[in-house]
Amino acid sequence: MNNFLMSGNAAKLYKLINADPVKKQDLFRQALQNPKGAMESICALGNEVNLPVTPDEVKEYLSNVDDLETKQWLMKARGGL
């Protein structure tokens, strides 16, 4: 699969997670306790909803997101991401 499509999947998956406050909060909590596990959960969710992503694609996408809440989340979870 080409990288452009995968990057598009990261954006779509981000929007999907962002639209679900419960899922978003669960991932945030997991990231605080187990950042690598949160990344695995994000990738697994991507596979479940037919938006496969790799951890590197998620990291790259998140590093370019212009959203204050996401940036704060990343600062807290940075250890494992």
PyMOL commands that set and color helices and strands:
alter all, ss='L'
color gray80, all
select helices_A, chain A and resi 3-18+21-33+35-48+55-63+68-77
alter helices_A, ss='H'
color red, helices_A
deselect
rebuild
show_as cartoon
